[in-house]
Amino acid sequence: MVSLSLDGSEKHDTNPPVPSIIERTLFDPECFQKNFLETPKPLLHCKYMIPPLRLPPRPLRSPLSAFRSSSPAFTLIELLITITVIAILAGITLAAMGGVNQKATRDKAKAEIAAISNALEQYKSVNDSYPAAGGNNTVPFGTNGATIRPFYIANKVQTNASGQLEDPWGKAYKYQTPGDNNPASFDVWTTDSKGNTIGNW
C-alpha cells in the first residue's frame, strides 16, 4: 500500500491500513507527536508500533443468572433482624393505639359528667336546691323522689341494670352535695381503668 510521508514523498507501506485515528495515535506515539504537537497539519498515515489489542468476546449470560447475581437470597441473620424490627414496630403501633383509645374513653366520661352536671343545675333552678345523693353516693336518677331524670338529656349517659347512670368502664357515677371539691354546689366523679379520678372540678 502507498502512503504519503511527512515530506510529501510516496512511501510503500507493508502494514495494513489503520482503521481509525484513535488507533493510529494510540499505537504510534512518534506519529502523534509529529502530527499533533509539532505541526498543525492533519494527521497523516502512521504505522503501528504494537498490534492493536483485541478483547475476547464477553460470554453470554442468561437472564436468570443475572437476576441471581443482583438479587442474593436473605441469610438467616437478616431474616431474624427483619422479624425483630417488624415486631418492635407492631408493639409501638399497638401501644399508640391503646393510648388513643384510653384518651377517647376519658373524653367520653368528661362529656357525660358535664351532661349530668347540667341536669343537676336545671333541677336546682326548679327546686331551689340540689337533690340528695342516692345509695352509695350515686347520682339520683330514679323514677320516684328527688331525681334529675326529668332534666336529663336522653341518650347522653347509659344506665346499668339498677337504673344508675353508668360510666364507660361500667361503674356508676358518684355524686355528693355539697362537694368536697365544690363546696357551694356538688361533685360528680368516677375513676378510669387505671384508678385515675375524673370529676367536674
C-alpha positions as CSV (number, residue, x, y, z in Angstrom):
1,M,0.0,0.0,0.0
2,V,1.3,3.5,-0.9
3,S,1.0,6.4,1.5
4,L,2.4,9.9,1.9
5,S,5.2,10.6,4.4
6,L,5.5,13.9,6.2
7,D,7.7,15.4,3.4
8,G,5.1,14.6,0.7
9,S,7.0,11.7,-1.0
10,E,5.5,8.4,-1.7
11,K,6.3,5.6,0.6
12,H,5.4,1.9,0.4
13,D,3.8,0.6,3.5
14,T,3.5,-3.2,4.0
15,N,1.4,-2.7,7.1
16,P,-2.4,-2.9,6.8
17,P,-4.3,0.4,6.7
18,V,-5.1,1.8,10.1
19,P,-8.8,1.7,10.7
20,S,-9.1,4.9,12.9
21,I,-7.3,8.0,14.0
22,I,-7.6,6.9,17.6
23,E,-5.8,3.6,17.0
24,R,-3.0,5.4,14.9
25,T,-2.3,7.9,17.7
26,L,-2.6,5.3,20.4
27,F,-0.1,2.8,18.9
28,D,2.4,5.2,17.2
29,P,3.4,8.0,19.6
30,E,6.0,9.3,17.2
31,C,3.4,9.9,14.6
32,F,1.1,11.5,17.2
33,Q,3.9,13.9,18.2
34,K,4.7,15.0,14.7
35,N,1.2,15.5,13.6
36,F,-0.4,17.0,16.7
37,L,2.4,18.5,18.7
38,E,4.9,19.8,16.2
39,T,2.8,20.8,13.1
40,P,-0.8,22.0,12.6
41,K,-1.2,19.6,9.6
42,P,-3.9,17.0,9.6
43,L,-3.0,13.6,10.9
44,L,-1.2,11.5,8.2
45,H,-0.9,7.8,7.9
46,C,1.1,6.3,10.7
47,K,2.5,2.9,11.3
48,Y,1.7,0.6,14.2
49,M,4.2,0.4,17.0
50,I,2.4,-2.5,18.5
51,P,-0.6,-4.5,17.2
52,P,-4.0,-3.3,18.5
53,L,-5.4,-5.1,21.4
54,R,-8.3,-7.4,20.7
55,L,-10.5,-8.1,23.7
56,P,-12.1,-11.5,23.8
57,P,-15.9,-11.5,23.4
58,R,-17.9,-11.4,26.6
59,P,-19.6,-14.7,27.4
60,L,-23.4,-14.6,27.2
61,R,-25.3,-14.9,30.4
62,S,-28.8,-16.0,30.8
63,P,-31.4,-13.5,32.4
64,L,-31.7,-15.9,35.3
65,S,-28.0,-15.8,36.1
66,A,-28.1,-12.0,36.1
67,F,-31.1,-12.0,38.4
68,R,-29.4,-14.3,40.8
69,S,-26.2,-12.2,41.0
70,S,-28.1,-9.0,41.5
71,S,-30.7,-10.4,44.0
72,P,-28.9,-12.6,46.5
73,A,-31.1,-14.5,48.9
74,F,-31.6,-13.4,52.6
75,T,-29.4,-15.0,55.2
76,L,-30.9,-16.4,58.4
77,I,-29.5,-13.4,60.4
78,E,-31.1,-10.9,58.0
79,L,-34.4,-12.7,58.4
80,L,-34.2,-12.6,62.1
81,I,-33.3,-8.9,62.1
82,T,-36.2,-8.1,59.8
83,I,-38.7,-10.1,62.0
84,T,-37.4,-8.3,65.1
85,V,-37.8,-4.9,63.6
86,I,-41.3,-5.7,62.5
87,A,-42.2,-7.0,66.0
88,I,-40.9,-3.7,67.6
89,L,-42.8,-1.5,65.1
90,A,-46.0,-3.6,65.8
91,G,-45.6,-3.2,69.5
92,I,-45.1,0.6,69.2
93,T,-48.2,0.8,67.0
94,L,-50.4,-1.1,69.3
95,A,-49.2,0.9,72.3
96,A,-50.0,4.1,70.5
97,M,-53.5,2.9,69.5
98,G,-54.1,1.8,73.1
99,G,-53.2,5.3,74.3
100,V,-55.6,6.9,71.8
101,N,-58.4,4.6,72.9
102,Q,-57.9,5.4,76.5
103,K,-57.9,9.2,75.8
104,A,-61.2,8.8,73.8
105,T,-62.8,6.9,76.7
106,R,-61.7,9.6,79.2
107,D,-63.1,12.3,77.0
108,K,-66.4,10.5,76.8
109,A,-66.6,10.3,80.6
110,K,-65.9,14.0,80.9
111,A,-68.7,14.8,78.4
112,E,-71.1,12.6,80.4
113,I,-70.1,14.3,83.7
114,A,-70.9,17.6,82.0
115,A,-74.3,16.4,80.9
116,I,-75.1,15.1,84.5
117,S,-73.9,18.5,85.9
118,N,-76.2,20.3,83.6
119,A,-79.2,18.2,84.7
120,L,-78.4,18.9,88.3
121,E,-78.2,22.6,87.7
122,Q,-81.6,22.5,86.0
123,Y,-83.0,20.6,89.0
124,K,-81.8,23.4,91.3
125,S,-83.3,26.1,89.1
126,V,-86.7,24.5,89.6
127,N,-86.4,23.2,93.2
128,D,-84.0,25.8,94.7
129,S,-81.6,23.1,95.9
130,Y,-79.7,20.2,94.6
131,P,-81.1,16.7,95.1
132,A,-79.8,14.4,97.7
133,A,-77.4,11.6,96.6
134,G,-78.7,8.1,96.0
135,G,-77.5,5.0,97.7
136,N,-73.7,4.7,97.8
137,N,-73.4,8.3,96.7
138,T,-74.8,7.7,93.3
139,V,-76.5,10.2,91.1
140,P,-80.2,10.4,91.9
141,F,-81.7,9.1,88.7
142,G,-84.7,7.0,89.9
143,T,-88.3,7.3,88.9
144,N,-89.5,8.4,92.3
145,G,-88.5,11.1,94.8
146,A,-85.7,13.6,94.1
147,T,-84.4,12.7,90.7
148,I,-82.7,14.5,87.8
149,R,-84.5,12.3,85.3
150,P,-86.9,15.0,84.0
151,F,-84.0,17.3,83.4
152,Y,-81.7,14.7,81.9
153,I,-81.0,14.8,78.2
154,A,-81.9,11.4,76.9
155,N,-79.2,9.1,75.5
156,K,-76.3,11.1,76.9
157,V,-75.3,8.6,79.5
158,Q,-76.0,4.8,79.6
159,T,-77.7,3.2,82.7
160,N,-77.0,-0.1,84.3
161,A,-79.4,-2.8,85.4
162,S,-80.2,-0.8,88.6
163,G,-81.1,2.3,86.7
164,Q,-78.0,4.1,87.8
165,L,-76.0,6.4,85.4
166,E,-73.0,4.3,84.3
167,D,-69.6,5.5,83.1
168,P,-67.7,4.0,80.1
169,W,-66.0,1.5,82.3
170,G,-69.3,0.0,83.7
171,K,-69.3,1.7,87.1
172,A,-72.0,4.1,88.5
173,Y,-71.1,7.7,88.6
174,K,-70.6,9.2,92.1
175,Y,-72.4,12.3,93.4
176,Q,-72.1,14.4,96.5
177,T,-73.6,17.6,97.6
178,P,-72.1,19.8,99.0
179,G,-69.0,18.6,97.3
180,D,-65.5,18.3,98.8
181,N,-64.1,20.0,95.7
182,N,-67.1,22.2,95.0
183,P,-68.5,23.1,98.5
184,A,-71.1,25.5,97.1
185,S,-72.6,23.0,94.7
186,F,-71.8,19.3,94.1
187,D,-69.2,16.8,92.9
188,V,-69.7,14.3,90.2
189,W,-66.9,11.9,89.5
190,T,-65.7,8.4,88.5
191,T,-62.4,6.6,88.1
192,D,-60.9,5.2,84.9
193,S,-59.5,1.7,84.3
194,K,-56.2,2.8,85.9
195,G,-57.8,4.3,89.0
196,N,-57.4,8.0,87.9
197,T,-60.3,10.2,89.1
198,I,-62.3,12.1,86.5
199,G,-64.6,14.8,88.0
200,N,-66.4,18.1,87.5
201,W,-63.6,20.1,89.1
